[in-house]
Amino acid sequence: MKIHSLLFAILFAMFASFARCEEVIIVANLEAQDAPTEKWQIRDIFMGNSSDWDIEPVGLRPPNTARTIFNTKFIALTESRIQGYWAQMRFSGRKTPPKEFRSQEEAMAYVLNNKNSMTYVLSTTEVPQGLVILFKEQ
């Protein structure tokens, strides 16, 4: 049991240092000037808890580096907790999770072709013309 705890602590420390090196940006295809630019607003949209904006969130399928960083920095939940949340929401018929794609390129192509949608990508990704950056770590 102690070995598992030690291994978990080492893996968590490695991921934490990796996550600090990589950042994600939030990109969108929006018509309206008023857009969510705060982490809590983006979190609410991706977790289905926002009625302030009519924006479709688009995610990436796990395992994905951008998704892991996004979940850590914006959602503040582990992948298993997020999966559990969406399972409960689907079962109760209250909410549906964001549409998911295999790659950043697929997600950005979808957002580019669908007004009022948004996604997250690694900050090193080239953002195509037609998408705006809503959030970028400073």
DSSP file with accessible surface (Angstrom, degrees, kcal/mol):
  #  RESIDUE AA STRUCTURE BP1 BP2  ACC     N-H-->O    O-->H-N    N-H-->O    O-->H-N    TCO  KAPPA ALPHA  PHI   PSI    X-CA   Y-CA   Z-CA
    1    1 A M     >        0   0  180      0, 0.0     4,-1.9     0, 0.0     5,-0.2   0.000 360.0 360.0 360.0 -40.8    0.0    0.0    0.0
    2    2 A K  H  >  +     0   0  184      1,-0.2     4,-2.4     2,-0.2     5,-0.2   0.863 360.0  55.1 -66.6 -34.3    2.8    2.4    0.8
    3    3 A I  H  > S+     0   0  135      2,-0.2     4,-2.9     1,-0.2    -1,-0.2   0.916 106.8  50.8 -64.4 -41.0    4.5    1.7   -2.5
    4    4 A H  H  > S+     0   0  133      2,-0.2     4,-2.6     1,-0.2    -2,-0.2   0.911 110.8  48.7 -62.3 -42.0    1.3    2.7   -4.3
    5    5 A S  H  X S+     0   0   72     -4,-1.9     4,-2.4     2,-0.2    -1,-0.2   0.913 113.0  47.3 -64.4 -42.2    1.0    5.9   -2.4
    6    6 A L  H  X S+     0   0  110     -4,-2.4     4,-2.4     2,-0.2    -2,-0.2   0.932 112.5  49.2 -65.4 -43.9    4.7    6.8   -3.1
    7    7 A L  H  X S+     0   0   92     -4,-2.9     4,-2.7     1,-0.2     5,-0.2   0.925 111.3  49.9 -61.2 -43.5    4.2    5.9   -6.8
    8    8 A F  H  X S+     0   0  142     -4,-2.6     4,-2.8     1,-0.2    -1,-0.2   0.924 110.3  50.4 -61.4 -43.8    1.1    8.1   -7.0
    9    9 A A  H  X S+     0   0   54     -4,-2.4     4,-2.4     2,-0.2    -2,-0.2   0.910 111.9  47.6 -62.6 -40.6    2.9   11.0   -5.3
   10   10 A I  H  X S+     0   0   84     -4,-2.4     4,-2.4     2,-0.2    -2,-0.2   0.942 113.8  46.7 -66.7 -45.8    5.8   10.7   -7.8
   11   11 A L  H  X S+     0   0   93     -4,-2.7     4,-2.6     1,-0.2    -2,-0.2   0.908 112.2  50.8 -63.8 -39.6    3.5   10.5  -10.8
   12   12 A F  H  X S+     0   0  127     -4,-2.8     4,-2.9    -5,-0.2    -1,-0.2   0.929 110.4  49.1 -64.5 -42.8    1.4   13.5   -9.5
   13   13 A A  H  X S+     0   0   58     -4,-2.4     4,-2.2    -5,-0.2    -1,-0.2   0.905 111.5  50.0 -62.8 -40.8    4.6   15.6   -9.0
   14   14 A M  H  X S+     0   0  113     -4,-2.4     4,-2.2     2,-0.2    -2,-0.2   0.931 113.1  45.7 -63.7 -45.0    5.8   14.7  -12.5
   15   15 A F  H  X S+     0   0   54     -4,-2.6     4,-3.4     2,-0.2     5,-0.2   0.918 110.0  54.4 -64.4 -42.2    2.4   15.7  -14.0
   16   16 A A  H  X S+     0   0   24     -4,-2.9     4,-1.6     1,-0.2    -1,-0.2   0.918 110.7  45.4 -59.8 -40.8    2.2   18.9  -12.0
   17   17 A S  H  X S+     0   0   55     -4,-2.2     4,-1.0     2,-0.2    -1,-0.2   0.905 114.7  48.9 -70.8 -36.0    5.6   20.0  -13.3
   18   18 A F  H >X S+     0   0   80     -4,-2.2     4,-1.7     1,-0.2     3,-0.7   0.929 108.6  53.1 -65.1 -44.5    4.6   19.0  -16.8
   19   19 A A  H 3< S+     0   0    5     -4,-3.4    -1,-0.2     1,-0.3    -2,-0.2   0.832 103.9  56.9 -63.7 -30.8    1.3   20.8  -16.6
   20   20 A R  H 3< S+     0   0  168     -4,-1.6    -1,-0.3    -5,-0.2    -2,-0.2   0.821 107.2  49.3 -68.6 -29.5    3.1   24.0  -15.5
   21   21 A C  H << S+     0   0  108     -4,-1.0     2,-0.3    -3,-0.7    -2,-0.2   0.858 109.5  56.8 -76.9 -36.7    5.2   23.9  -18.7
   22   22 A E     <  -     0   0   53     -4,-1.7     2,-0.3    43,-0.0   100,-0.0  -0.744  66.4-173.4 -98.9 144.4    2.2   23.4  -21.0
   23   23 A E        -     0   0   46     -2,-0.3   100,-2.8   114,-0.0     2,-0.3  -0.917  12.6-141.8-128.7 158.7   -0.8   25.7  -21.2
   24   24 A V  E     -A  122   0A   1     -2,-0.3   113,-0.5    98,-0.3     2,-0.3  -0.874   9.4-152.7-116.5 155.1   -4.1   25.6  -23.0
   25   25 A I  E     -AB 121 136A   4     96,-2.9    96,-2.0    -2,-0.3     2,-0.6  -0.893  15.5-128.1-120.0 155.7   -5.9   28.4  -24.7
   26   26 A I  E     -AB 120 135A   0    109,-2.2   108,-3.0    -2,-0.3   109,-1.3  -0.928  28.2-173.2-106.0 121.9   -9.6   28.7  -25.3
   27   27 A V  E     +AB 119 133A   0     92,-2.5    92,-2.5    -2,-0.6     2,-0.3  -0.888   5.6 177.5-117.1 150.0  -10.6   29.4  -28.9
   28   28 A A  E     -AB 118 132A   0    104,-2.4   104,-2.8    -2,-0.3     2,-0.5  -0.962  35.2-136.8-148.8 162.5  -14.1   30.2  -30.2
   29   29 A N  E     +A  117   0A   9     88,-2.4    87,-2.7    -2,-0.3    88,-1.0  -0.901  45.9 166.4-120.0  91.7  -16.2   31.1  -33.2
   30   30 A L        -     0   0   33     -2,-0.5    -2,-0.1    85,-0.2    85,-0.1  -0.909  36.0-170.0-118.7 141.8  -18.5   33.8  -31.7
   31   31 A E  S    S+     0   0  128     -2,-0.4    -1,-0.1     3,-0.1     2,-0.1   0.817  72.4  76.8 -89.1 -37.7  -20.8   36.3  -33.3
   32   32 A A  S    S-     0   0   62      2,-0.1    -2,-0.1     1,-0.1    84,-0.1  -0.409  72.8-140.9 -77.9 149.5  -21.5   38.3  -30.1
   33   33 A Q  S    S+     0   0  191     -2,-0.1     2,-0.5     2,-0.0    -1,-0.1   0.832  85.9  80.8 -74.3 -35.8  -19.0   40.7  -28.7
   34   34 A D        +     0   0  118     -3,-0.0    -2,-0.1     2,-0.0    -3,-0.1  -0.640  64.4 161.5 -76.9 119.0  -19.8   39.7  -25.1
   35   35 A A        -     0   0   19     -2,-0.5     2,-0.3    99,-0.1    -2,-0.0  -0.976  45.5 -97.0-139.9 152.2  -17.9   36.5  -24.4
   36   36 A P        +     0   0    0      0, 0.0     3,-0.0     0, 0.0    -2,-0.0  -0.531  43.5 161.8 -69.9 129.0  -16.7   34.5  -21.4
   37   37 A T        +     0   0   70     -2,-0.3     2,-0.3    98,-0.0   -11,-0.0   0.359  45.7  88.7-128.3   1.4  -13.2   35.3  -20.5
   38   38 A E  S  > S-     0   0  100      1,-0.1     4,-2.2    97,-0.1     3,-0.3  -0.792  77.7-125.1-102.8 148.0  -12.9   34.1  -16.9
   39   39 A K  H  > S+     0   0   71     -2,-0.3     4,-2.9     1,-0.2     5,-0.2   0.893 111.1  52.9 -56.3 -43.4  -11.9   30.6  -15.9
   40   40 A W  H  > S+     0   0  140      1,-0.2     4,-2.3     2,-0.2    -1,-0.2   0.866 108.7  50.2 -65.1 -34.0  -15.1   30.1  -13.8
   41   41 A Q  H  > S+     0   0   29     -3,-0.3     4,-2.0     2,-0.2    -1,-0.2   0.927 112.3  46.5 -68.7 -42.8  -17.3   31.1  -16.8
   42   42 A I  H  X S+     0   0    0     -4,-2.2     4,-2.5     2,-0.2     5,-0.2   0.915 111.8  52.1 -65.3 -42.1  -15.5   28.7  -19.1
   43   43 A R  H  X S+     0   0   75     -4,-2.9     4,-2.0    -5,-0.2     6,-0.2   0.935 108.5  50.8 -57.7 -48.1  -15.7   25.9  -16.5
   44   44 A D  H  <>S+     0   0   41     -4,-2.3     5,-3.2     1,-0.2     6,-0.6   0.896 110.3  49.4 -59.9 -40.2  -19.5   26.5  -16.1
   45   45 A I  H ><5S+     0   0   10     -4,-2.0     3,-1.2     4,-0.2    -1,-0.2   0.947 113.0  46.0 -64.4 -46.3  -20.0   26.3  -19.9
   46   46 A F  H 3<5S+     0   0    8     -4,-2.5    -1,-0.2     1,-0.3    -2,-0.2   0.771 114.3  48.4 -70.7 -23.3  -18.0   23.1  -20.2
   47   47 A M  T 3<5S-     0   0    6     -4,-2.0    -1,-0.3    -5,-0.2    -2,-0.2   0.351 115.8-113.1 -97.6   6.0  -19.8   21.5  -17.2
   48   48 A G  T < 5S+     0   0   37     -3,-1.2    -3,-0.2    -4,-0.3    -4,-0.1   0.754  84.5 116.8  74.9  24.9  -23.3   22.5  -18.5
   49   49 A N      < +     0   0   75     -5,-3.2     2,-0.5    -6,-0.2    -4,-0.2   0.128  46.1  94.7-111.9  18.0  -23.9   25.0  -15.7
   50   50 A S        +     0   0   31     -6,-0.6    -2,-0.0    -5,-0.2    -9,-0.0  -0.946  28.6 164.2-119.1 127.4  -24.2   28.3  -17.6
   51   51 A S        +     0   0  117     -2,-0.5    -1,-0.1     1,-0.1     3,-0.1   0.341  69.1  83.1-110.3   1.9  -27.3   29.9  -18.9
   52   52 A D  S    S+     0   0  115      1,-0.1     2,-0.4   -11,-0.1    -1,-0.1   0.769  95.9  35.7 -75.1 -28.7  -25.5   33.3  -19.5
   53   53 A W        -     0   0   39      2,-0.1     2,-1.2   -18,-0.0    -1,-0.1  -0.981  66.5-142.1-130.1 143.3  -24.1   32.3  -22.9
   54   54 A D        +     0   0  143     -2,-0.4     2,-0.4     2,-0.1    -3,-0.1  -0.659  55.0 139.7 -98.6  72.5  -25.5   30.2  -25.7
   55   55 A I        -     0   0   19     -2,-1.2    62,-0.2   -25,-0.0    61,-0.1  -0.978  48.9-137.5-122.7 132.0  -22.1   28.6  -26.5
   56   56 A E  E     -c  117   0A  65     60,-3.0    62,-2.3    -2,-0.4     2,-0.3  -0.774  20.1-143.9 -88.4 117.6  -21.5   25.0  -27.5
   57   57 A P  E     -c  118   0A  21      0, 0.0    42,-0.9     0, 0.0     2,-0.4  -0.595  13.1-163.9 -80.2 141.9  -18.5   23.6  -25.7
   58   58 A V  E     -cd 119  99A   0     60,-2.3    62,-0.5    -2,-0.3    42,-0.2  -0.997  11.1-175.8-127.6 128.8  -16.4   21.1  -27.7
   59   59 A G  E     - d   0 100A   2     40,-3.2    42,-1.9    -2,-0.4     2,-0.4  -0.487  23.8-108.8-115.8-175.0  -13.8   18.9  -26.1
   60   60 A L  E     - d   0 101A   0     40,-0.3    42,-0.2    -2,-0.2     4,-0.1  -0.907  34.8-110.7-115.8 145.0  -11.1   16.3  -26.8
   61   61 A R        -     0   0  111     40,-2.7     6,-0.2    -2,-0.4    40,-0.0  -0.477  52.5 -75.3 -73.0 143.8  -11.4   12.6  -26.1
   62   62 A P  S    S+     0   0   55      0, 0.0    -1,-0.1     0, 0.0     2,-0.1  -0.476 108.2  49.9 -76.1 155.3   -9.2   11.1  -23.4
   63   63 A P  S    S+     0   0  132      0, 0.0     2,-0.3     0, 0.0    -2,-0.1   0.553  80.8 130.3 -81.7 138.4   -6.3   10.5  -23.2
   64   64 A N     >  -     0   0   34      1,-0.1     4,-2.5    -4,-0.1     5,-0.2  -0.950  54.4-138.5-154.0 132.2   -5.2   13.8  -24.5
   65   65 A T  H  > S+     0   0   63     -2,-0.3     4,-2.5     1,-0.2     5,-0.2   0.914 106.1  49.5 -59.8 -46.2   -2.6   16.2  -23.1
   66   66 A A  H  > S+     0   0    1      1,-0.2     4,-2.8     2,-0.2    -1,-0.2   0.907 111.6  50.0 -61.7 -40.4   -4.7   19.3  -23.8
   67   67 A R  H  > S+     0   0    9      2,-0.2     4,-3.2     1,-0.2     5,-0.2   0.925 109.9  50.2 -64.0 -44.1   -7.7   17.7  -22.1
   68   68 A T  H  X S+     0   0   54     -4,-2.5     4,-2.1     2,-0.2    -2,-0.2   0.930 113.9  44.6 -61.4 -45.0   -5.7   16.7  -19.0
   69   69 A I  H  X S+     0   0    0     -4,-2.5     4,-3.0     2,-0.2     5,-0.3   0.931 114.2  49.8 -65.8 -43.4   -4.3   20.3  -18.7
   70   70 A F  H  X>S+     0   0    3     -4,-2.8     4,-2.9    -5,-0.2     5,-1.4   0.940 111.2  48.7 -59.8 -47.6   -7.8   21.8  -19.3
   71   71 A N  I  <>S+     0   0   11     -4,-3.2     5,-2.1     3,-0.2     6,-1.2   0.889 115.7  44.9 -60.8 -38.6   -9.4   19.5  -16.7
   72   72 A T  I  <5S+     0   0   66     -4,-2.1    -2,-0.2    -5,-0.2    -1,-0.2   0.940 123.1  32.4 -70.6 -47.8   -6.7   20.4  -14.2
   73   73 A K  I  <5S+     0   0   47     -4,-3.0    -2,-0.2    -5,-0.2    -3,-0.2   0.763 133.8  21.0 -87.1 -27.8   -6.6   24.1  -14.7
   74   74 A F  I  <5S+     0   0    8     -4,-2.9    -3,-0.2    -5,-0.3   -31,-0.1   0.817 131.9  32.0-107.3 -49.6  -10.2   25.0  -15.6
   75   75 A I  I   <S-     0   0    2     -5,-1.4    -3,-0.2     2,-0.1    -4,-0.2   0.828  83.4-151.2 -81.3 -33.1  -12.5   22.2  -14.3
   76   76 A A      < +     0   0   74     -5,-2.1     2,-0.3    -6,-0.4    -4,-0.2   0.838  58.0 106.9  63.4  34.9  -10.3   21.3  -11.3
   77   77 A L  S    S-     0   0   41     -6,-1.2    -1,-0.2     3,-0.0    -2,-0.1  -0.975  72.2-108.4-136.2 155.2  -11.5   17.7  -11.3
   78   78 A T     >  -     0   0   80     -2,-0.3     4,-2.3     1,-0.1     5,-0.2  -0.338  36.3-106.9 -75.2 163.3   -9.8   14.4  -12.3
   79   79 A E  H  > S+     0   0   53      1,-0.2     4,-2.8     2,-0.2     5,-0.2   0.908 120.6  52.1 -57.5 -43.0  -10.9   12.6  -15.4
   80   80 A S  H  > S+     0   0   90      1,-0.2     4,-2.3     2,-0.2    -1,-0.2   0.895 109.1  49.5 -65.6 -36.3  -12.7   10.0  -13.4
   81   81 A R  H  > S+     0   0  160      2,-0.2     4,-2.3     1,-0.2    -1,-0.2   0.904 112.0  48.6 -67.6 -39.8  -14.7   12.6  -11.4
   82   82 A I  H  X S+     0   0    5     -4,-2.3     4,-2.5     2,-0.2     5,-0.2   0.936 111.5  49.4 -65.5 -43.7  -15.7   14.3  -14.7
   83   83 A Q  H  X S+     0   0   72     -4,-2.8     4,-2.3     1,-0.2    -2,-0.2   0.903 111.6  49.9 -61.5 -40.9  -16.7   11.0  -16.2
   84   84 A G  H  X S+     0   0   40     -4,-2.3     4,-2.2    -5,-0.2    -1,-0.2   0.900 109.2  51.7 -63.4 -42.5  -18.8   10.2  -13.1
   85   85 A Y  H  X S+     0   0   45     -4,-2.3     4,-2.4     1,-0.2    -2,-0.2   0.946 112.4  44.9 -58.6 -49.0  -20.4   13.6  -13.2
   86   86 A W  H  X S+     0   0   13     -4,-2.5     4,-2.8     1,-0.2     5,-0.2   0.861 109.7  55.4 -69.6 -32.1  -21.5   13.2  -16.9
   87   87 A A  H  X S+     0   0   46     -4,-2.3     4,-2.5    -5,-0.2    -1,-0.2   0.934 110.8  45.6 -62.5 -43.0  -22.7    9.7  -16.3
   88   88 A Q  H  X S+     0   0  117     -4,-2.2     4,-2.3     2,-0.2     6,-0.2   0.913 113.1  49.4 -66.2 -41.8  -24.9   10.9  -13.5
   89   89 A M  H  X>S+     0   0   11     -4,-2.4     5,-1.7     2,-0.2     6,-0.9   0.910 113.6  45.9 -65.6 -41.6  -26.2   13.8  -15.7
   90   90 A R  H ><5S+     0   0  126     -4,-2.8     3,-0.7     2,-0.2    -2,-0.2   0.925 112.3  51.2 -65.7 -44.4  -26.9   11.6  -18.6
   91   91 A F  H 3<5S+     0   0  194     -4,-2.5    -2,-0.2     1,-0.3    -1,-0.2   0.896 113.6  43.9 -60.6 -40.6  -28.7    9.0  -16.4
   92   92 A S  H 3<5S-     0   0   56     -4,-2.3    -1,-0.3    -5,-0.2    -2,-0.2   0.569 108.5-126.2 -82.8  -8.5  -30.9   11.6  -14.9
   93   93 A G  T <<5S+     0   0   68     -3,-0.7    -3,-0.2    -4,-0.7    -4,-0.1   0.655  76.2 117.6  75.3  16.3  -31.6   13.2  -18.3
   94   94 A R  S   <S-     0   0  152     -5,-1.7     2,-0.3    -6,-0.2    -4,-0.2   0.880  75.6  -1.0 -84.9 -40.6  -30.5   16.7  -17.0
   95   95 A K        -     0   0   53     -6,-0.9    -1,-0.2    -9,-0.1    -2,-0.2  -0.971  55.8-137.8-147.9 160.4  -27.5   17.4  -19.2
   96   96 A T        -     0   0  115     -2,-0.3     3,-0.1    -3,-0.1    -9,-0.1  -0.955  31.4-113.1-121.0 145.0  -25.3   16.0  -22.0
   97   97 A P        -     0   0   34      0, 0.0   -50,-0.1     0, 0.0     3,-0.1  -0.216  44.8 -81.1 -70.7 163.6  -21.5   16.3  -22.1
   98   98 A P        -     0   0   22      0, 0.0   -40,-0.2     0, 0.0     2,-0.1  -0.275  52.5 -96.3 -60.7 149.7  -19.7   18.4  -24.7
   99   99 A K  E     -d   58   0A  98    -42,-0.9   -40,-3.2    -3,-0.1     2,-0.4  -0.421  47.4-147.2 -61.5 141.9  -19.1   16.9  -28.1
  100  100 A E  E     -d   59   0A  57    -42,-0.2     2,-0.3    -3,-0.1   -40,-0.3  -0.934  14.7-166.9-123.6 145.8  -15.6   15.3  -28.3
  101  101 A F  E     -d   60   0A  39    -42,-1.9   -40,-2.7    -2,-0.4     6,-0.0  -0.849  28.0-125.1-125.0 159.9  -13.1   14.9  -31.0
  102  102 A R  S    S+     0   0  173     -2,-0.3     2,-0.3   -42,-0.2   -42,-0.1   0.761  89.8  27.2 -74.7 -29.7   -9.9   12.8  -31.3
  103  103 A S  S  > S-     0   0   32      1,-0.1     4,-2.2   -39,-0.0     5,-0.2  -0.932  73.8-118.8-135.7 160.9   -7.6   15.7  -32.2
  104  104 A Q  H  > S+     0   0   25     -2,-0.3     4,-3.0     1,-0.2     5,-0.2   0.875 115.4  56.6 -60.9 -38.3   -7.2   19.4  -31.7
  105  105 A E  H  > S+     0   0  118      1,-0.2     4,-2.3     2,-0.2    -1,-0.2   0.910 107.7  46.6 -62.8 -42.8   -7.4   19.9  -35.5
  106  106 A E  H  > S+     0   0   79      2,-0.2     4,-2.2     1,-0.2    -1,-0.2   0.912 113.6  49.1 -64.3 -42.9  -10.8   18.1  -35.7
  107  107 A A  H  X S+     0   0    0     -4,-2.2     4,-2.5     2,-0.2    -2,-0.2   0.930 112.9  46.5 -63.4 -45.0  -12.1   20.2  -32.7
  108  108 A M  H  X S+     0   0   12     -4,-3.0     4,-2.9     1,-0.2    -1,-0.2   0.891 110.3  53.5 -66.7 -36.8  -10.9   23.5  -34.2
  109  109 A A  H  X S+     0   0   47     -4,-2.3     4,-1.6    -5,-0.2    -1,-0.2   0.915 110.2  48.1 -62.8 -41.2  -12.4   22.5  -37.6
  110  110 A Y  H  < S+     0   0   44     -4,-2.2     4,-0.5     2,-0.2     3,-0.2   0.946 113.6  46.2 -62.7 -48.4  -15.8   21.9  -36.0
  111  111 A V  H >< S+     0   0    0     -4,-2.5     3,-1.3     1,-0.2     6,-0.2   0.910 109.3  55.3 -62.2 -41.3  -15.6   25.2  -34.1
  112  112 A L  H 3< S+     0   0   62     -4,-2.9    -1,-0.2     1,-0.3    -2,-0.2   0.859 113.4  42.0 -59.8 -33.6  -14.6   27.0  -37.2
  113  113 A N  T 3< S+     0   0  128     -4,-1.6     2,-0.4    -3,-0.2    -1,-0.3   0.386 109.7  64.2 -95.9   2.6  -17.7   25.7  -39.0
  114  114 A N  S <  S-     0   0   54     -3,-1.3     3,-0.5    -4,-0.5   -85,-0.2  -0.913  78.0-137.6-133.9 107.2  -20.1   26.2  -36.1
  115  115 A K  S    S+     0   0  120     -2,-0.4   -85,-0.2     1,-0.2   -59,-0.2  -0.199  86.1  24.4 -57.2 150.4  -20.9   29.7  -34.8
  116  116 A N  S    S+     0   0   49    -87,-2.7   -60,-3.0     1,-0.2     2,-0.3   0.885  95.3 120.5  58.8  44.3  -21.1   30.1  -31.1
  117  117 A S  E     -Ac  29  56A   0    -88,-1.0   -88,-2.4    -3,-0.5     2,-0.3  -0.910  38.6-170.9-129.6 161.3  -18.9   27.1  -30.2
  118  118 A M  E     +Ac  28  57A   0    -62,-2.3   -60,-2.3    -2,-0.3     2,-0.3  -0.985   6.6 174.9-149.5 156.7  -15.6   26.9  -28.3
  119  119 A T  E     -Ac  27  58A   0    -92,-2.5   -92,-2.5    -2,-0.3     2,-0.4  -0.910  26.6-114.4-150.4 177.1  -12.8   24.5  -27.5
  120  120 A Y  E     +A   26   0A   5    -62,-0.5     2,-0.3    -2,-0.3   -94,-0.2  -0.926  31.2 170.4-119.5 145.2   -9.4   24.2  -25.8
  121  121 A V  E     -A   25   0A   0    -96,-2.0   -96,-2.9    -2,-0.4     6,-0.0  -0.956  44.5 -79.2-145.0 162.3   -6.1   23.5  -27.5
  122  122 A L  E >   -A   24   0A  27     -2,-0.3     3,-2.2   -98,-0.2   -98,-0.3  -0.370  42.5-120.5 -61.6 145.2   -2.5   23.6  -26.5
  123  123 A S  T 3  S+     0   0   40   -100,-2.8    -1,-0.1     1,-0.3   -99,-0.1   0.698 111.4  63.3 -64.6 -17.8   -1.1   27.1  -26.5
  124  124 A T  T 3  S+     0   0  113   -101,-0.3    -1,-0.3     2,-0.1     2,-0.2   0.515  81.2 108.5 -83.4  -3.5    1.5   26.1  -29.1
  125  125 A T  S <  S-     0   0   24     -3,-2.2     2,-0.5     1,-0.1    -4,-0.1  -0.506  76.4-118.7 -77.4 137.8   -1.2   25.3  -31.6
  126  126 A E        -     0   0  176     -2,-0.2    -1,-0.1     1,-0.0    -2,-0.1  -0.658  27.2-140.1 -75.9 124.8   -1.7   27.6  -34.6
  127  127 A V        -     0   0   38     -2,-0.5     3,-0.1     1,-0.0     6,-0.1  -0.763  18.0-125.9 -90.6 123.3   -5.1   29.1  -34.4
  128  128 A P    >   -     0   0   42      0, 0.0     3,-1.7     0, 0.0     2,-0.1  -0.295  32.0 -92.5 -68.2 152.9   -6.8   29.4  -37.8
  129  129 A Q  T 3  S+     0   0  193      1,-0.2     3,-0.1     3,-0.0     0, 0.0  -0.384 113.3  46.1 -61.1 137.5   -8.2   32.7  -39.0
  130  130 A G  T 3  S+     0   0   50      1,-0.4     2,-0.4    -3,-0.1    -1,-0.2   0.160  94.6  91.7 109.4 -17.3  -11.9   32.9  -38.1
  131  131 A L    <   -     0   0   15     -3,-1.7    -1,-0.4  -102,-0.1     2,-0.3  -0.877  62.2-149.8-108.3 146.0  -11.4   31.8  -34.5
  132  132 A V  E     -B   28   0A  77   -104,-2.8  -104,-2.4    -2,-0.4     2,-0.7  -0.853  17.5-122.0-111.6 148.4  -10.7   34.1  -31.6
  133  133 A I  E     +B   27   0A  80     -2,-0.3  -106,-0.3  -106,-0.2     3,-0.1  -0.814  28.3 178.1 -88.9 117.3   -8.7   33.4  -28.4
  134  134 A L  E     +     0   0A  23   -108,-3.0     2,-0.4    -2,-0.7    -1,-0.2   0.788  68.0  18.4 -86.9 -33.7  -11.0   33.9  -25.4
  135  135 A F  E     +B   26   0A  35   -109,-1.3  -109,-2.2     2,-0.0     2,-0.3  -0.990  58.3 166.5-146.1 133.8   -8.5   32.9  -22.7
  136  136 A K  E     -B   25   0A 111     -2,-0.4  -111,-0.1  -111,-0.2    -3,-0.0  -0.977  40.4-111.1-145.3 130.5   -4.8   32.6  -22.6
  137  137 A E              0   0   58   -113,-0.5  -114,-0.0    -2,-0.3    -2,-0.0  -0.334 360.0 360.0 -59.5 139.0   -2.7   32.3  -19.5
  138  138 A Q              0   0  220     -2,-0.0    -1,-0.1     0, 0.0     0, 0.0  -0.695 360.0 360.0 -96.6 360.0   -0.6   35.4  -18.8
